[in-house]
Amino acid sequence: MIKVLVVDDSALIRALLGKLIAADPALMLVGAAPDAFVAREMVIRLQPDVITLDIEMPKVDGLTFLTRLMQARPTPVIMISTLTSAGADATLRALELGAVDFIAKPMLDVSRGIEAYQELISTKIKMAAQARLIKPKVSSLNRIAPGSNNLIGSETILAIGASTGGTEAIKYLLMQFPAAMPAIVITQHMPPGFTKTFATRLNSLCQVRVKEAEQGERLLAGCAYIAPGDQHLEVIRVGADYRVRLHQQERVSGHRPSVDVLFQSLAHSAGVNTVALILTGMGRDGAEGMLRLARQGCYTLAQDEASCVVFGMPKEAIKLNAVSEVLGLDQLGDAVIQRLNALCAATGL
């Protein structure tokens, strides 16, 4: 059984989370702490496998506790976040500090989708128990990969798909890229509101411009576009341009936005001019879309198991023989640059 510790200053939230966790026979609720001081003692005494941690707590906030925890006793942590702009910013900071994943605070009205919430939190806890605690990368990294002077192209597109652990992996990659990049399109599993905050944070760190994708906008070289939470992102061809199509059709592999939707749209609109990456994440979203790209002759890459927080999505794509190359996160940037240079040279665009 997976031992779980709940840390939240709200007695109602502690009771509700405890009830949901205790209802799963694979999980064992070992304790519930109202603040960081009690939580510290419980971590030492109970040695939980996974901790759910509220960001907003009195005395010592969740981010401070998380920092100390990762230094003293690294443990998989799922942040319990409010779906607000402030909550999104704090959650992204928590992921930088080493938290594995996050989930929205549960609704206290148990009649509103509580069964779906219970399934989601159980799945996330089980995933977190098996996740690798990847040491956060140095945020000052800003390396321009070799041979990157001639990358600007209107025909080539870089597509990236990720889920659990993906925010840090995407940041690590984008910070390596020069401004002279073809258009980049990204689907990262995140809820509404979080993707805009994520894009803003990346834009402040990267040489490429990073933004949340907007309906109908033209994809431009030197820009990275992130699928908005709860909306699928497709790339369509309109005359000589690639443009964004957003929609809220049914979920694919349980997700909206879906990596499969993005990859399959590129197989139709850009074909062999696509370079596609599938990064760390739980589940199999993106595998089928990457297979379609691979069958068209596209260069496809997957992050290797050793550098993934969760190896689910890359593993599923590899099993389908949809991946041209499997590389560590620290090798992916150079591989992408080399391939994009080759594509730009071949097309002359």
N, C-alpha and C positions, 0 to 999 in steps of 0.2 A: 504493500500500500504506500501511496505517496503522502508524506506528512506535510500538512499545509498550515502555515501561520497567517492569520489575518491581522493586519495593523490598520486601524481606522479610528478616528476620534468620535465617530457617531455610533452610539449604542445600537441604533436601529439598523444601520448598515452592517455592523459587525454581526448582529443577529441574523440578518437576511443572508449575508454571504456564508455564515456558518451553517445555516440550514441547507443552502444549495450545495455546499461542499460535502456535508455529511450525507446527503442523499445519494451520492455516487459511491458505490461499494469499492471503487479503486482508490478513493481518496480518504484520508484521515485528518480531520480537523484536530490539531494538537493544541491550539491555543488561539486567543483573540486578545490583542493588546490595544489599549486606548491611546497610547502615545509612544514615542520613541524610547523613553526610559524603560518602560515596562517591556517593550519589544526587545530591547537589547538583552535584558535578563532572560527572556524566553528563548531567544536565538541561541544563547549559550547553553541553556538547560535542556531545551527540547530538540535542538539541531534539526530544524525543518528542512525538507527537500525543496520546497517552494514557498515564497512569501508573497502575499498580495499586500500592496502598500498604497495607502492614500497619500496623495501629494500634499494636500492642505491639512496640516495638523498643527496644534498649538505647541508651544515650548520649542520643539525641534521639528522643522518641516520635513516632508518626505524626501526631498532632494539631499538635504544634509545627512539624514539617516542613511540614505542609499550610498552616499559617498563613503561614509564611515564603514558601512557593512561591507562594501566591495574591497576595502583596504584590510579589514580585520578577518572577515569570514565570507568570501565570495559565495553568493547563493543566488539561484535563479529568482528573479523578482518580476512580478506582473504589476504594473502601476494601475491604480484605480483612478480614472481621470474624469473630470467634468468636460462635457462637449462644448467648450467655450474657447475663445481665442487665447485667453490667459492659460486655460487648461492645456491647450494644444502646445503652446510654447514651453510650458513646464514639462509636459510629457516628452517632447523631443529632447529636451535637456536631460531627462532621466534616461532615455535611450542612449545618449552620448556617454552617460556615466556608467552604463553597463546593464541597465534593466533589459530583460529579454523581450517583453511585449507590454501591451496595455489594453485596457478594456474600460468602457464607459461605466460610470457609477450606475448601479442597478436602480430601477424605479421602485420606490417604496410601495406603490400600488401593485400588489402581486397579480392582479388580474390582467396587467398589460404585458403580455409576451414573456412571462417569467419562465416558461418552459424553454423557449428559445435561448434566453439568457443563461439558464442553467446549463444547457448543452454547450454553449459557447465558452463559458468560464471553465467547465470541466475539460473541454478540449484544450484550451490554452494552458491550463495547469499541467496536464499530462505532457503536452509539448514542451513546456518550460522545464519539466523534470528531466528531459532528455537533451535539452539544448546545451550547446557549448558556450561557455562564458568567454566571449572574445574580448580581449583587452582593447579598450577604445583606442582608435588611431589618433596620432598627434594632429590636432586641428589646424596647425599652422602649415601643414604640408601643401605645397603648391608647385609641383614639379611639372615642367613641360616635357612630354615624352619626345624621344629622338625622332627626327624626320617629320616634324609636324608643321612645317612652314607652308605647305601647299594643300591644306585640307579643305578649304572652303569649296563647297560644291552644292549645286542646286538639285542634283539627281540622287545623291546618296543620302541615306538616313540611318542613324543609329537608334535601335530600339532596345529598351531595358525593361525587364519585368522582375518584380521582387515582392516578398511578403515579410514574414517575421525576420528581423535582423537587417532588413533591406535599407532602412533609412541611413544607417551608418555606412553600409557597403556602397550605396549610391553616392553619398557625400564623399567618401574616399576616392571613388572613381572620378567624379566630376571635378574635384579639386585638382586633379592631375592634368585635365584637358586644357589646351590653349584656347584663346578666343576664336581662332580660325578653325572651327569645327563645322561639319555639316549639321543640319537640324537633328536634334535628339528628342525622342519621345519616350516617356516613362510612365509605366503603370506600377504603382506601389499600393498595396492593399491598405487603405486608410479611410476613416469616416469623413463626412463633410466637415469643412472648417479646418481640419488638420492639414489637408494638402496645400492650402493657400499659405499657412504658416510655414510649412515645410519648404515650399518654394521660396518664400521670402528669406528664410535662413540660408538656404543654399545660394541664393543670389548674392548675399553679402560676403560669401566665401569664395566664389568661383569666378574664373575669367569669362566663361560663357554666361550669357544672361539666362536666368532660370525664372520661370513663371508658371502659374496654374493655367492650363489650356482653356481657351475660350471658343465658343461655338463659331465655326466658319472662318477662323483666322488662318492666314497663310503661314506655313512653316518656313522659317528663315534660318539661314546658316548662322552659326554663332549663338543659337538659342536652344534651350532645353525646355520642353513642355511637359508638365505633370498632369496626369488625368485627375480631374476633380473627384473628391469622395462621392460615392453613390452614383457616379456616371461613367458609363463605358466611353473610352476614347478610341475612335477609329481614325485612320489616315485615308483620305480619299483623294482622287486626282480630279482637278478641275482645270481643264486646259493644260497649260504648262506648269501649273502649281500643284503642290501638295497642300491640302487644307485639313483642318480639324473638324471631325463630326462627333458630337457628343449626344448620347441618348441614354434612356433609362429602361431599356428592354430588360427582360428577365436576367437574373443572375446566372453566371456561367461558372461551373465548379464551385458554386456557393458564393461567388464574389461579384461585386460591382463597385469599382471597375475591375475588369478581368484582363489578365495578360493574354489569354487566348484570343479575346476579341481584338486586341491591338495587333498581335502577330498575324492573325488571319487577314485583317484588313490590309496589312502591308504586303502580304503574299499576293493580294489582288492588285494593289495600287502601285507598288514599287518593285516587287519581285526581287531579282538578283541584285538590285542596288541596295538591298537592306543588309545591315550587319546587326545581328540580334544577340543579346545577352540574357541569360536567365540566372538570377542570383538567389541567395539564401531565402528560404520560405517554406512554410508548412503546406502540404497538400500537393496537388498535381496541376494547378492552373498554369497554363503556358506550354505544357508539353505537346499537346496536339497542334497548337499554332506553330510551335517551333518545328515540328515535323513537316508541316506544310511548307514552311520556308526552306527547310533543308532539301526537300524534294525538288525545289526550284533552283537549287544550286547556291543558295545563300550561305554565307559564312556565319555559323552559329557557335556560340560559346556558352559554357556553363561554369559556374564557380565550383571549385572542388570541395570535397567534404571537410577537409581539415580547416578551411577558412570560413565555412558556413556556420551560422548560429543554428540553423535547422536545414538539413540536407534534402528535404522533401521534394521541392520543385525541381531543382537540378537533377536529382536522382531519377525522377519520373521521365524527364526529357532524355536522359542518358539511356534509360531502359528501352525507349522507343527508337534508339539509334538516330536521334534527331540532332545530335551535337557534333560539330566538327572538331572541337577541342575543349578539353577540361583543364582549367588553370586555377591557380590560387588567386585570391583577390589582388595581391601585389603584382601579379603578372598580367592581369586582364587589360590594364590601361595601355601598355606597350603593344599588346596583340591587336587591340582595337585600332590604335593609331596606324600600325603597319598595314592592316587590311584596308582601312579607309583611304590611305595614301594610294594603295594599289588600285582601288576602285575609281578614285578621282582621276588618276593618271590614265586609266583605261577609257573612261568616258569623256575625259577632257572638260568635265563640268564640275 
